[in-house]
């Protein structure tokens, strides 16, 4: 399951929707499952990020701004979570996910031929996207990578490879930050996380290979799968 999660996460984000339940199925308490998942997913994401850097998919200047705004948004989202019940957001997702699926299925979505915007406009729109998804990540979290790729591609007009590259360095930063907190508090099963991380690395490695072959077709198919899984999960949580 961790291999599949790494493969899916590398291509379209949302791998946590597969890996986190896998940890909980074997009987780990929620916080321990989340903490251990952070370790294995960080290992896998580090590999895919490194691969994307070598392929030249990551704009460092743009990525640095997005990381900063995503971290600010995540902190704000965590504070909002203390004031609003999570079930409220679960209900909202049941509306947003079908709309997202409809958008992804449109022939003109997830395009690599969108006209480039000016550097300033790209920076502003990518930064706003990172801030918004950062807030979502801090408040709720699942599917963060998927939503970020969609916004960076559709709103900021980054290519799918560039959008995925920026998403990877944001995910890696937030994963390592939260992992450090969990390790400090003794919530992470380090041996299990590292063993699972090996499969996460393999999944991410294979994901980078498939991602380069037919980007639009593969990303669209995997994204729809992630959205369906996310929708079913939210539905089961409510009912």
mmCIF file of the C-alpha atoms, coordinates in Angstrom:
data_MODEL
# 
_entry.id   MODEL 
# 
loop_
_atom_site.group_PDB 
_atom_site.id 
_atom_site.type_symbol 
_atom_site.label_atom_id 
_atom_site.label_alt_id 
_atom_site.label_comp_id 
_atom_site.label_asym_id 
_atom_site.label_entity_id 
_atom_site.label_seq_id 
_atom_site.pdbx_PDB_ins_code 
_atom_site.Cartn_x 
_atom_site.Cartn_y 
_atom_site.Cartn_z 
_atom_site.occupancy 
_atom_site.B_iso_or_equiv 
_atom_site.pdbx_formal_charge 
_atom_site.auth_seq_id 
_atom_site.auth_comp_id 
_atom_site.auth_asym_id 
_atom_site.auth_atom_id 
_atom_site.pdbx_PDB_model_num 
ATOM 1   C CA . UNK A 1 1   ? 0.000   0.000  0.000   1.00 0.00 ? 1   UNK A CA 1 
ATOM 2   C CA . UNK A 1 2   ? 2.868   2.395  0.770   1.00 0.00 ? 2   UNK A CA 1 
ATOM 3   C CA . UNK A 1 3   ? 4.359   1.673  -2.658  1.00 0.00 ? 3   UNK A CA 1 
ATOM 4   C CA . UNK A 1 4   ? 1.016   2.505  -4.328  1.00 0.00 ? 4   UNK A CA 1 
ATOM 5   C CA . UNK A 1 5   ? 0.656   5.633  -2.175  1.00 0.00 ? 5   UNK A CA 1 
ATOM 6   C CA . UNK A 1 6   ? 4.125   6.822  -3.209  1.00 0.00 ? 6   UNK A CA 1 
ATOM 7   C CA . UNK A 1 7   ? 3.392   6.174  -6.875  1.00 0.00 ? 7   UNK A CA 1 
ATOM 8   C CA . UNK A 1 8   ? 0.087   8.074  -6.732  1.00 0.00 ? 8   UNK A CA 1 
ATOM 9   C CA . UNK A 1 9   ? 1.526   10.938 -4.676  1.00 0.00 ? 9   UNK A CA 1 
ATOM 10  C CA . UNK A 1 10  ? 4.404   11.464 -7.085  1.00 0.00 ? 10  UNK A CA 1 
ATOM 11  C CA . UNK A 1 11  ? 2.127   11.787 -10.098 1.00 0.00 ? 11  UNK A CA 1 
ATOM 12  C CA . UNK A 1 12  ? -0.872  13.705 -8.785  1.00 0.00 ? 12  UNK A CA 1 
ATOM 13  C CA . UNK A 1 13  ? -0.673  14.123 -5.012  1.00 0.00 ? 13  UNK A CA 1 
ATOM 14  C CA . UNK A 1 14  ? -3.073  12.558 -2.526  1.00 0.00 ? 14  UNK A CA 1 
ATOM 15  C CA . UNK A 1 15  ? -0.949  9.541  -1.584  1.00 0.00 ? 15  UNK A CA 1 
ATOM 16  C CA . UNK A 1 16  ? -1.811  10.066 2.074   1.00 0.00 ? 16  UNK A CA 1 
ATOM 17  C CA . UNK A 1 17  ? -5.385  9.026  1.314   1.00 0.00 ? 17  UNK A CA 1 
ATOM 18  C CA . UNK A 1 18  ? -3.963  5.535  0.705   1.00 0.00 ? 18  UNK A CA 1 
ATOM 19  C CA . UNK A 1 19  ? -1.037  5.303  3.131   1.00 0.00 ? 19  UNK A CA 1 
ATOM 20  C CA . UNK A 1 20  ? -2.626  6.738  6.273   1.00 0.00 ? 20  UNK A CA 1 
ATOM 21  C CA . UNK A 1 21  ? -5.549  4.243  6.350   1.00 0.00 ? 21  UNK A CA 1 
ATOM 22  C CA . UNK A 1 22  ? -2.994  1.461  5.789   1.00 0.00 ? 22  UNK A CA 1 
ATOM 23  C CA . UNK A 1 23  ? -1.239  2.384  9.036   1.00 0.00 ? 23  UNK A CA 1 
ATOM 24  C CA . UNK A 1 24  ? -4.527  2.607  10.896  1.00 0.00 ? 24  UNK A CA 1 
ATOM 25  C CA . UNK A 1 25  ? -5.709  -0.776 9.576   1.00 0.00 ? 25  UNK A CA 1 
ATOM 26  C CA . UNK A 1 26  ? -2.788  -2.496 11.347  1.00 0.00 ? 26  UNK A CA 1 
ATOM 27  C CA . UNK A 1 27  ? -3.985  -0.984 14.628  1.00 0.00 ? 27  UNK A CA 1 
ATOM 28  C CA . UNK A 1 28  ? -1.834  2.111  15.136  1.00 0.00 ? 28  UNK A CA 1 
ATOM 29  C CA . UNK A 1 29  ? -3.436  4.954  17.151  1.00 0.00 ? 29  UNK A CA 1 
ATOM 30  C CA . UNK A 1 30  ? -4.337  7.990  15.034  1.00 0.00 ? 30  UNK A CA 1 
ATOM 31  C CA . UNK A 1 31  ? -1.452  10.253 16.108  1.00 0.00 ? 31  UNK A CA 1 
ATOM 32  C CA . UNK A 1 32  ? 1.092   7.444  15.802  1.00 0.00 ? 32  UNK A CA 1 
ATOM 33  C CA . UNK A 1 33  ? -0.243  6.548  12.350  1.00 0.00 ? 33  UNK A CA 1 
ATOM 34  C CA . UNK A 1 34  ? -0.031  10.175 11.195  1.00 0.00 ? 34  UNK A CA 1 
ATOM 35  C CA . UNK A 1 35  ? 3.475   10.596 12.630  1.00 0.00 ? 35  UNK A CA 1 
ATOM 36  C CA . UNK A 1 36  ? 4.806   7.362  11.107  1.00 0.00 ? 36  UNK A CA 1 
ATOM 37  C CA . UNK A 1 37  ? 3.161   8.187  7.787   1.00 0.00 ? 37  UNK A CA 1 
ATOM 38  C CA . UNK A 1 38  ? 4.995   11.521 7.798   1.00 0.00 ? 38  UNK A CA 1 
ATOM 39  C CA . UNK A 1 39  ? 8.313   9.668  7.990   1.00 0.00 ? 39  UNK A CA 1 
ATOM 40  C CA . UNK A 1 40  ? 7.645   7.237  5.126   1.00 0.00 ? 40  UNK A CA 1 
ATOM 41  C CA . UNK A 1 41  ? 6.029   9.913  2.926   1.00 0.00 ? 41  UNK A CA 1 
ATOM 42  C CA . UNK A 1 42  ? 8.917   12.330 3.590   1.00 0.00 ? 42  UNK A CA 1 
ATOM 43  C CA . UNK A 1 43  ? 11.399  9.708  2.402   1.00 0.00 ? 43  UNK A CA 1 
ATOM 44  C CA . UNK A 1 44  ? 9.432   9.072  -0.782  1.00 0.00 ? 44  UNK A CA 1 
ATOM 45  C CA . UNK A 1 45  ? 8.793   12.756 -1.478  1.00 0.00 ? 45  UNK A CA 1 
ATOM 46  C CA . UNK A 1 46  ? 12.498  13.545 -1.007  1.00 0.00 ? 46  UNK A CA 1 
ATOM 47  C CA . UNK A 1 47  ? 13.344  11.126 -3.819  1.00 0.00 ? 47  UNK A CA 1 
ATOM 48  C CA . UNK A 1 48  ? 10.741  12.479 -6.255  1.00 0.00 ? 48  UNK A CA 1 
ATOM 49  C CA . UNK A 1 49  ? 11.756  16.065 -5.380  1.00 0.00 ? 49  UNK A CA 1 
ATOM 50  C CA . UNK A 1 50  ? 15.398  15.229 -6.106  1.00 0.00 ? 50  UNK A CA 1 
ATOM 51  C CA . UNK A 1 51  ? 14.418  13.651 -9.419  1.00 0.00 ? 51  UNK A CA 1 
ATOM 52  C CA . UNK A 1 52  ? 12.330  16.699 -10.381 1.00 0.00 ? 52  UNK A CA 1 
ATOM 53  C CA . UNK A 1 53  ? 15.210  19.022 -9.462  1.00 0.00 ? 53  UNK A CA 1 
ATOM 54  C CA . UNK A 1 54  ? 17.564  17.057 -11.734 1.00 0.00 ? 54  UNK A CA 1 
ATOM 55  C CA . UNK A 1 55  ? 15.005  17.271 -14.559 1.00 0.00 ? 55  UNK A CA 1 
ATOM 56  C CA . UNK A 1 56  ? 14.839  21.060 -14.152 1.00 0.00 ? 56  UNK A CA 1 
ATOM 57  C CA . UNK A 1 57  ? 11.146  21.145 -13.211 1.00 0.00 ? 57  UNK A CA 1 
ATOM 58  C CA . UNK A 1 58  ? 11.591  23.391 -10.160 1.00 0.00 ? 58  UNK A CA 1 
ATOM 59  C CA . UNK A 1 59  ? 11.871  27.190 -10.265 1.00 0.00 ? 59  UNK A CA 1 
ATOM 60  C CA . UNK A 1 60  ? 13.767  27.919 -7.039  1.00 0.00 ? 60  UNK A CA 1 
ATOM 61  C CA . UNK A 1 61  ? 12.743  31.575 -6.732  1.00 0.00 ? 61  UNK A CA 1 
ATOM 62  C CA . UNK A 1 62  ? 9.070   30.788 -7.267  1.00 0.00 ? 62  UNK A CA 1 
ATOM 63  C CA . UNK A 1 63  ? 9.332   27.702 -5.076  1.00 0.00 ? 63  UNK A CA 1 
ATOM 64  C CA . UNK A 1 64  ? 10.837  29.658 -2.170  1.00 0.00 ? 64  UNK A CA 1 
ATOM 65  C CA . UNK A 1 65  ? 7.969   32.155 -2.194  1.00 0.00 ? 65  UNK A CA 1 
ATOM 66  C CA . UNK A 1 66  ? 5.387   29.356 -2.393  1.00 0.00 ? 66  UNK A CA 1 
ATOM 67  C CA . UNK A 1 67  ? 7.007   27.464 0.494   1.00 0.00 ? 67  UNK A CA 1 
ATOM 68  C CA . UNK A 1 68  ? 6.945   30.552 2.716   1.00 0.00 ? 68  UNK A CA 1 
ATOM 69  C CA . UNK A 1 69  ? 3.290   31.332 1.950   1.00 0.00 ? 69  UNK A CA 1 
ATOM 70  C CA . UNK A 1 70  ? 2.272   27.680 2.323   1.00 0.00 ? 70  UNK A CA 1 
ATOM 71  C CA . UNK A 1 71  ? 3.849   27.568 5.782   1.00 0.00 ? 71  UNK A CA 1 
ATOM 72  C CA . UNK A 1 72  ? 2.089   30.805 6.779   1.00 0.00 ? 72  UNK A CA 1 
ATOM 73  C CA . UNK A 1 73  ? -1.195  29.428 5.452   1.00 0.00 ? 73  UNK A CA 1 
ATOM 74  C CA . UNK A 1 74  ? -0.690  26.119 7.260   1.00 0.00 ? 74  UNK A CA 1 
ATOM 75  C CA . UNK A 1 75  ? -0.180  27.891 10.589  1.00 0.00 ? 75  UNK A CA 1 
ATOM 76  C CA . UNK A 1 76  ? -3.304  29.982 9.980   1.00 0.00 ? 76  UNK A CA 1 
ATOM 77  C CA . UNK A 1 77  ? -5.294  26.906 8.993   1.00 0.00 ? 77  UNK A CA 1 
ATOM 78  C CA . UNK A 1 78  ? -4.274  25.097 12.178  1.00 0.00 ? 78  UNK A CA 1 
ATOM 79  C CA . UNK A 1 79  ? -5.615  28.003 14.223  1.00 0.00 ? 79  UNK A CA 1 
ATOM 80  C CA . UNK A 1 80  ? -8.866  28.035 12.249  1.00 0.00 ? 80  UNK A CA 1 
ATOM 81  C CA . UNK A 1 81  ? -9.221  24.309 12.948  1.00 0.00 ? 81  UNK A CA 1 
ATOM 82  C CA . UNK A 1 82  ? -9.411  25.099 16.642  1.00 0.00 ? 82  UNK A CA 1 
ATOM 83  C CA . UNK A 1 83  ? -12.510 27.230 16.041  1.00 0.00 ? 83  UNK A CA 1 
ATOM 84  C CA . UNK A 1 84  ? -14.458 25.264 13.404  1.00 0.00 ? 84  UNK A CA 1 
ATOM 85  C CA . UNK A 1 85  ? -15.483 21.573 13.691  1.00 0.00 ? 85  UNK A CA 1 
ATOM 86  C CA . UNK A 1 86  ? -13.802 19.299 11.114  1.00 0.00 ? 86  UNK A CA 1 
ATOM 87  C CA . UNK A 1 87  ? -17.223 17.908 10.103  1.00 0.00 ? 87  UNK A CA 1 
ATOM 88  C CA . UNK A 1 88  ? -18.024 21.325 8.626   1.00 0.00 ? 88  UNK A CA 1 
ATOM 89  C CA . UNK A 1 89  ? -15.144 20.998 6.185   1.00 0.00 ? 89  UNK A CA 1 
ATOM 90  C CA . UNK A 1 90  ? -16.036 17.377 5.438   1.00 0.00 ? 90  UNK A CA 1 
ATOM 91  C CA . UNK A 1 91  ? -19.466 18.505 4.231   1.00 0.00 ? 91  UNK A CA 1 
ATOM 92  C CA . UNK A 1 92  ? -17.949 21.257 2.088   1.00 0.00 ? 92  UNK A CA 1 
ATOM 93  C CA . UNK A 1 93  ? -15.649 18.694 0.449   1.00 0.00 ? 93  UNK A CA 1 
ATOM 94  C CA . UNK A 1 94  ? -18.671 16.629 -0.636  1.00 0.00 ? 94  UNK A CA 1 
ATOM 95  C CA . UNK A 1 95  ? -19.646 19.607 -2.787  1.00 0.00 ? 95  UNK A CA 1 
ATOM 96  C CA . UNK A 1 96  ? -16.172 20.660 -3.905  1.00 0.00 ? 96  UNK A CA 1 
ATOM 97  C CA . UNK A 1 97  ? -14.927 17.198 -4.952  1.00 0.00 ? 97  UNK A CA 1 
ATOM 98  C CA . UNK A 1 98  ? -17.554 16.512 -7.661  1.00 0.00 ? 98  UNK A CA 1 
ATOM 99  C CA . UNK A 1 99  ? -16.915 20.003 -9.060  1.00 0.00 ? 99  UNK A CA 1 
ATOM 100 C CA . UNK A 1 100 ? -13.174 19.292 -9.038  1.00 0.00 ? 100 UNK A CA 1 
ATOM 101 C CA . UNK A 1 101 ? -13.729 15.968 -10.809 1.00 0.00 ? 101 UNK A CA 1 
ATOM 102 C CA . UNK A 1 102 ? -15.841 17.698 -13.463 1.00 0.00 ? 102 UNK A CA 1 
ATOM 103 C CA . UNK A 1 103 ? -13.043 20.228 -14.005 1.00 0.00 ? 103 UNK A CA 1 
ATOM 104 C CA . UNK A 1 104 ? -10.344 17.549 -14.272 1.00 0.00 ? 104 UNK A CA 1 
ATOM 105 C CA . UNK A 1 105 ? -12.416 15.564 -16.805 1.00 0.00 ? 105 UNK A CA 1 
ATOM 106 C CA . UNK A 1 106 ? -12.786 18.580 -19.101 1.00 0.00 ? 106 UNK A CA 1 
ATOM 107 C CA . UNK A 1 107 ? -10.590 18.229 -22.204 1.00 0.00 ? 107 UNK A CA 1 
ATOM 108 C CA . UNK A 1 108 ? -9.132  21.704 -21.648 1.00 0.00 ? 108 UNK A CA 1 
ATOM 109 C CA . UNK A 1 109 ? -8.044  21.076 -18.044 1.00 0.00 ? 109 UNK A CA 1 
ATOM 110 C CA . UNK A 1 110 ? -4.505  20.073 -17.018 1.00 0.00 ? 110 UNK A CA 1 
ATOM 111 C CA . UNK A 1 111 ? -2.900  21.588 -20.093 1.00 0.00 ? 111 UNK A CA 1 
ATOM 112 C CA . UNK A 1 112 ? 0.753   22.117 -20.884 1.00 0.00 ? 112 UNK A CA 1 
ATOM 113 C CA . UNK A 1 113 ? 0.043   24.623 -23.652 1.00 0.00 ? 113 UNK A CA 1 
ATOM 114 C CA . UNK A 1 114 ? -1.417  27.439 -21.541 1.00 0.00 ? 114 UNK A CA 1 
ATOM 115 C CA . UNK A 1 115 ? 0.036   30.850 -22.485 1.00 0.00 ? 115 UNK A CA 1 
ATOM 116 C CA . UNK A 1 116 ? 2.698   31.893 -19.944 1.00 0.00 ? 116 UNK A CA 1 
ATOM 117 C CA . UNK A 1 117 ? 1.889   34.848 -17.715 1.00 0.00 ? 117 UNK A CA 1 
ATOM 118 C CA . UNK A 1 118 ? 4.260   37.648 -16.773 1.00 0.00 ? 118 UNK A CA 1 
ATOM 119 C CA . UNK A 1 119 ? 6.800   36.776 -14.068 1.00 0.00 ? 119 UNK A CA 1 
ATOM 120 C CA . UNK A 1 120 ? 5.070   39.074 -11.545 1.00 0.00 ? 120 UNK A CA 1 
ATOM 121 C CA . UNK A 1 121 ? 1.601   37.693 -12.262 1.00 0.00 ? 121 UNK A CA 1 
ATOM 122 C CA . UNK A 1 122 ? 2.864   34.113 -12.099 1.00 0.00 ? 122 UNK A CA 1 
ATOM 123 C CA . UNK A 1 123 ? 4.538   34.828 -8.758  1.00 0.00 ? 123 UNK A CA 1 
ATOM 124 C CA . UNK A 1 124 ? 1.385   36.439 -7.323  1.00 0.00 ? 124 UNK A CA 1 
ATOM 125 C CA . UNK A 1 125 ? -1.027  33.732 -8.506  1.00 0.00 ? 125 UNK A CA 1 
ATOM 126 C CA . UNK A 1 126 ? 1.279   30.866 -7.499  1.00 0.00 ? 126 UNK A CA 1 
ATOM 127 C CA . UNK A 1 127 ? 1.807   32.513 -4.103  1.00 0.00 ? 127 UNK A CA 1 
ATOM 128 C CA . UNK A 1 128 ? -1.934  32.936 -3.561  1.00 0.00 ? 128 UNK A CA 1 
ATOM 129 C CA . UNK A 1 129 ? -2.462  29.282 -4.537  1.00 0.00 ? 129 UNK A CA 1 
ATOM 130 C CA . UNK A 1 130 ? 0.184   28.155 -2.053  1.00 0.00 ? 130 UNK A CA 1 
ATOM 131 C CA . UNK A 1 131 ? -1.343  30.299 0.699   1.00 0.00 ? 131 UNK A CA 1 
ATOM 132 C CA . UNK A 1 132 ? -4.879  28.998 0.082   1.00 0.00 ? 132 UNK A CA 1 
ATOM 133 C CA . UNK A 1 133 ? -3.803  25.347 -0.035  1.00 0.00 ? 133 UNK A CA 1 
ATOM 134 C CA . UNK A 1 134 ? -1.537  25.942 2.961   1.00 0.00 ? 134 UNK A CA 1 
ATOM 135 C CA . UNK A 1 135 ? -4.585  27.069 4.948   1.00 0.00 ? 135 UNK A CA 1 
ATOM 136 C CA . UNK A 1 136 ? -6.456  23.984 3.761   1.00 0.00 ? 136 UNK A CA 1 
ATOM 137 C CA . UNK A 1 137 ? -3.519  21.747 4.694   1.00 0.00 ? 137 UNK A CA 1 
ATOM 138 C CA . UNK A 1 138 ? -3.324  23.190 8.192   1.00 0.00 ? 138 UNK A CA 1 
ATOM 139 C CA . UNK A 1 139 ? -7.066  22.938 8.697   1.00 0.00 ? 139 UNK A CA 1 
ATOM 140 C CA . UNK A 1 140 ? -7.907  19.601 7.066   1.00 0.00 ? 140 UNK A CA 1 
ATOM 141 C CA . UNK A 1 141 ? -5.129  18.249 4.834   1.00 0.00 ? 141 UNK A CA 1 
ATOM 142 C CA . UNK A 1 142 ? -6.113  15.278 2.621   1.00 0.00 ? 142 UNK A CA 1 
ATOM 143 C CA . UNK A 1 143 ? -5.541  15.791 -1.121  1.00 0.00 ? 143 UNK A CA 1 
ATOM 144 C CA . UNK A 1 144 ? -3.372  18.893 -0.596  1.00 0.00 ? 144 UNK A CA 1 
ATOM 145 C CA . UNK A 1 145 ? -0.961  18.001 -3.410  1.00 0.00 ? 145 UNK A CA 1 
ATOM 146 C CA . UNK A 1 146 ? -3.779  17.337 -5.876  1.00 0.00 ? 146 UNK A CA 1 
ATOM 147 C CA . UNK A 1 147 ? -5.485  20.668 -5.237  1.00 0.00 ? 147 UNK A CA 1 
ATOM 148 C CA . UNK A 1 148 ? -2.185  22.557 -5.393  1.00 0.00 ? 148 UNK A CA 1 
ATOM 149 C CA . UNK A 1 149 ? -1.237  21.066 -8.773  1.00 0.00 ? 149 UNK A CA 1 
ATOM 150 C CA . UNK A 1 150 ? -4.663  22.006 -10.149 1.00 0.00 ? 150 UNK A CA 1 
ATOM 151 C CA . UNK A 1 151 ? -4.356  25.628 -8.970  1.00 0.00 ? 151 UNK A CA 1 
ATOM 152 C CA . UNK A 1 152 ? -0.743  26.092 -10.088 1.00 0.00 ? 152 UNK A CA 1 
ATOM 153 C CA . UNK A 1 153 ? -1.592  24.734 -13.531 1.00 0.00 ? 153 UNK A CA 1 
ATOM 154 C CA . UNK A 1 154 ? -5.036  26.270 -14.068 1.00 0.00 ? 154 UNK A CA 1 
ATOM 155 C CA . UNK A 1 155 ? -4.551  29.592 -12.273 1.00 0.00 ? 155 UNK A CA 1 
ATOM 156 C CA . UNK A 1 156 ? -0.835  30.383 -12.496 1.00 0.00 ? 156 UNK A CA 1 
ATOM 157 C CA . UNK A 1 157 ? -0.402  28.665 -15.908 1.00 0.00 ? 157 UNK A CA 1 
ATOM 158 C CA . UNK A 1 158 ? 2.573   26.556 -14.816 1.00 0.00 ? 158 UNK A CA 1 
ATOM 159 C CA . UNK A 1 159 ? 3.150   23.426 -16.861 1.00 0.00 ? 159 UNK A CA 1 
ATOM 160 C CA . UNK A 1 160 ? 2.148   20.173 -15.176 1.00 0.00 ? 160 UNK A CA 1 
ATOM 161 C CA . UNK A 1 161 ? 5.793   19.330 -14.607 1.00 0.00 ? 161 UNK A CA 1 
ATOM 162 C CA . UNK A 1 162 ? 6.527   22.738 -13.052 1.00 0.00 ? 162 UNK A CA 1 
ATOM 163 C CA . UNK A 1 163 ? 3.328   22.615 -10.966 1.00 0.00 ? 163 UNK A CA 1 
ATOM 164 C CA . UNK A 1 164 ? 4.210   19.151 -9.684  1.00 0.00 ? 164 UNK A CA 1 
ATOM 165 C CA . UNK A 1 165 ? 7.789   20.249 -8.948  1.00 0.00 ? 165 UNK A CA 1 
ATOM 166 C CA . UNK A 1 166 ? 6.642   23.229 -6.846  1.00 0.00 ? 166 UNK A CA 1 
ATOM 167 C CA . UNK A 1 167 ? 4.103   20.996 -5.100  1.00 0.00 ? 167 UNK A CA 1 
ATOM 168 C CA . UNK A 1 168 ? 6.831   18.482 -4.243  1.00 0.00 ? 168 UNK A CA 1 
ATOM 169 C CA . UNK A 1 169 ? 9.132   20.971 -2.517  1.00 0.00 ? 169 UNK A CA 1 
ATOM 170 C CA . UNK A 1 170 ? 6.183   22.416 -0.560  1.00 0.00 ? 170 UNK A CA 1 
ATOM 171 C CA . UNK A 1 171 ? 5.078   18.931 0.512   1.00 0.00 ? 171 UNK A CA 1 
ATOM 172 C CA . UNK A 1 172 ? 8.615   17.983 1.470   1.00 0.00 ? 172 UNK A CA 1 
ATOM 173 C CA . UNK A 1 173 ? 9.034   21.130 3.574   1.00 0.00 ? 173 UNK A CA 1 
ATOM 174 C CA . UNK A 1 174 ? 5.727   20.736 5.423   1.00 0.00 ? 174 UNK A CA 1 
ATOM 175 C CA . UNK A 1 175 ? 6.252   16.980 5.899   1.00 0.00 ? 175 UNK A CA 1 
ATOM 176 C CA . UNK A 1 176 ? 9.722   17.426 7.401   1.00 0.00 ? 176 UNK A CA 1 
ATOM 177 C CA . UNK A 1 177 ? 8.521   20.258 9.643   1.00 0.00 ? 177 UNK A CA 1 
ATOM 178 C CA . UNK A 1 178 ? 5.641   18.243 11.065  1.00 0.00 ? 178 UNK A CA 1 
ATOM 179 C CA . UNK A 1 179 ? 7.805   15.092 11.264  1.00 0.00 ? 179 UNK A CA 1 
ATOM 180 C CA . UNK A 1 180 ? 10.316  16.917 13.457  1.00 0.00 ? 180 UNK A CA 1 
ATOM 181 C CA . UNK A 1 181 ? 7.489   17.876 15.833  1.00 0.00 ? 181 UNK A CA 1 
ATOM 182 C CA . UNK A 1 182 ? 6.159   14.299 15.981  1.00 0.00 ? 182 UNK A CA 1 
ATOM 183 C CA . UNK A 1 183 ? 9.626   12.821 16.594  1.00 0.00 ? 183 UNK A CA 1 
ATOM 184 C CA . UNK A 1 184 ? 10.263  15.352 19.364  1.00 0.00 ? 184 UNK A CA 1 
ATOM 185 C CA . UNK A 1 185 ? 7.055   14.245 21.093  1.00 0.00 ? 185 UNK A CA 1 
ATOM 186 C CA . UNK A 1 186 ? 7.885   10.561 20.621  1.00 0.00 ? 186 UNK A CA 1 
ATOM 187 C CA . UNK A 1 187 ? 4.909   9.740  18.370  1.00 0.00 ? 187 UNK A CA 1 
ATOM 188 C CA . UNK A 1 188 ? 6.835   8.270  15.429  1.00 0.00 ? 188 UNK A CA 1 
ATOM 189 C CA . UNK A 1 189 ? 7.593   4.549  15.084  1.00 0.00 ? 189 UNK A CA 1 
ATOM 190 C CA . UNK A 1 190 ? 10.953  5.180  13.441  1.00 0.00 ? 190 UNK A CA 1 
ATOM 191 C CA . UNK A 1 191 ? 11.842  1.607  12.427  1.00 0.00 ? 191 UNK A CA 1 
ATOM 192 C CA . UNK A 1 192 ? 8.408   0.982  10.894  1.00 0.00 ? 192 UNK A CA 1 
ATOM 193 C CA . UNK A 1 193 ? 8.460   4.383  9.198   1.00 0.00 ? 193 UNK A CA 1 
ATOM 194 C CA . UNK A 1 194 ? 11.877  3.774  7.654   1.00 0.00 ? 194 UNK A CA 1 
ATOM 195 C CA . UNK A 1 195 ? 10.952  0.274  6.450   1.00 0.00 ? 195 UNK A CA 1 
ATOM 196 C CA . UNK A 1 196 ? 7.742   1.589  4.904   1.00 0.00 ? 196 UNK A CA 1 
ATOM 197 C CA . UNK A 1 197 ? 9.706   4.528  3.537   1.00 0.00 ? 197 UNK A CA 1 
ATOM 198 C CA . UNK A 1 198 ? 11.744  2.162  1.349   1.00 0.00 ? 198 UNK A CA 1 
ATOM 199 C CA . UNK A 1 199 ? 8.528   1.177  -0.437  1.00 0.00 ? 199 UNK A CA 1 
ATOM 200 C CA . UNK A 1 200 ? 7.540   4.846  -0.590  1.00 0.00 ? 200 UNK A CA 1 
ATOM 201 C CA . UNK A 1 201 ? 10.844  5.615  -2.285  1.00 0.00 ? 201 UNK A CA 1 
ATOM 202 C CA . UNK A 1 202 ? 10.270  2.849  -4.852  1.00 0.00 ? 202 UNK A CA 1 
ATOM 203 C CA . UNK A 1 203 ? 6.743   4.094  -5.521  1.00 0.00 ? 203 UNK A CA 1 
ATOM 204 C CA . UNK A 1 204 ? 7.894   7.679  -6.004  1.00 0.00 ? 204 UNK A CA 1 
ATOM 205 C CA . UNK A 1 205 ? 10.773  6.539  -8.227  1.00 0.00 ? 205 UNK A CA 1 
ATOM 206 C CA . UNK A 1 206 ? 8.393   4.605  -10.482 1.00 0.00 ? 206 UNK A CA 1 
ATOM 207 C CA . UNK A 1 207 ? 5.993   7.547  -10.406 1.00 0.00 ? 207 UNK A CA 1 
ATOM 208 C CA . UNK A 1 208 ? 8.615   9.915  -11.826 1.00 0.00 ? 208 UNK A CA 1 
ATOM 209 C CA . UNK A 1 209 ? 9.238   7.505  -14.702 1.00 0.00 ? 209 UNK A CA 1 
ATOM 210 C CA . UNK A 1 210 ? 5.544   7.197  -15.609 1.00 0.00 ? 210 UNK A CA 1 
ATOM 211 C CA . UNK A 1 211 ? 5.003   10.942 -15.091 1.00 0.00 ? 211 UNK A CA 1 
ATOM 212 C CA . UNK A 1 212 ? 7.446   11.753 -17.890 1.00 0.00 ? 212 UNK A CA 1 
ATOM 213 C CA . UNK A 1 213 ? 5.811   9.474  -20.484 1.00 0.00 ? 213 UNK A CA 1 
ATOM 214 C CA . UNK A 1 214 ? 2.333   10.914 -21.075 1.00 0.00 ? 214 UNK A CA 1 
ATOM 215 C CA . UNK A 1 215 ? 1.903   13.639 -18.483 1.00 0.00 ? 215 UNK A CA 1 
ATOM 216 C CA . UNK A 1 216 ? -1.633  14.873 -19.157 1.00 0.00 ? 216 UNK A CA 1 
ATOM 217 C CA . UNK A 1 217 ? -3.258  11.467 -19.575 1.00 0.00 ? 217 UNK A CA 1 
ATOM 218 C CA . UNK A 1 218 ? -1.561  9.894  -16.552 1.00 0.00 ? 218 UNK A CA 1 
ATOM 219 C CA . UNK A 1 219 ? -2.094  12.867 -14.215 1.00 0.00 ? 219 UNK A CA 1 
ATOM 220 C CA . UNK A 1 220 ? -5.775  13.144 -15.173 1.00 0.00 ? 220 UNK A CA 1 
ATOM 221 C CA . UNK A 1 221 ? -6.412  9.427  -14.569 1.00 0.00 ? 221 UNK A CA 1 
ATOM 222 C CA . UNK A 1 222 ? -4.628  9.367  -11.207 1.00 0.00 ? 222 UNK A CA 1 
ATOM 223 C CA . UNK A 1 223 ? -6.285  12.583 -10.057 1.00 0.00 ? 223 UNK A CA 1 
ATOM 224 C CA . UNK A 1 224 ? -9.750  11.217 -10.738 1.00 0.00 ? 224 UNK A CA 1 
ATOM 225 C CA . UNK A 1 225 ? -8.873  8.103  -8.734  1.00 0.00 ? 225 UNK A CA 1 
ATOM 226 C CA . UNK A 1 226 ? -7.668  10.252 -5.825  1.00 0.00 ? 226 UNK A CA 1 
ATOM 227 C CA . UNK A 1 227 ? -10.797 12.426 -5.919  1.00 0.00 ? 227 UNK A CA 1 
ATOM 228 C CA . UNK A 1 228 ? -13.088 9.360  -5.921  1.00 0.00 ? 228 UNK A CA 1 
ATOM 229 C CA . UNK A 1 229 ? -11.215 7.845  -2.951  1.00 0.00 ? 229 UNK A CA 1 
ATOM 230 C CA . UNK A 1 230 ? -11.376 11.163 -1.103  1.00 0.00 ? 230 UNK A CA 1 
ATOM 231 C CA . UNK A 1 231 ? -15.112 11.527 -1.792  1.00 0.00 ? 231 UNK A CA 1 
ATOM 232 C CA . UNK A 1 232 ? -15.865 7.998  -0.542  1.00 0.00 ? 232 UNK A CA 1 
ATOM 233 C CA . UNK A 1 233 ? -13.779 8.586  2.555   1.00 0.00 ? 233 UNK A CA 1 
ATOM 234 C CA . UNK A 1 234 ? -15.623 11.805 3.421   1.00 0.00 ? 234 UNK A CA 1 
ATOM 235 C CA . UNK A 1 235 ? -18.978 10.175 2.749   1.00 0.00 ? 235 UNK A CA 1 
ATOM 236 C CA . UNK A 1 236 ? -18.160 7.255  5.035   1.00 0.00 ? 236 UNK A CA 1 
ATOM 237 C CA . UNK A 1 237 ? -17.017 9.678  7.756   1.00 0.00 ? 237 UNK A CA 1 
ATOM 238 C CA . UNK A 1 238 ? -20.393 11.378 7.756   1.00 0.00 ? 238 UNK A CA 1 
ATOM 239 C CA . UNK A 1 239 ? -22.626 8.313  7.420   1.00 0.00 ? 239 UNK A CA 1 
# 
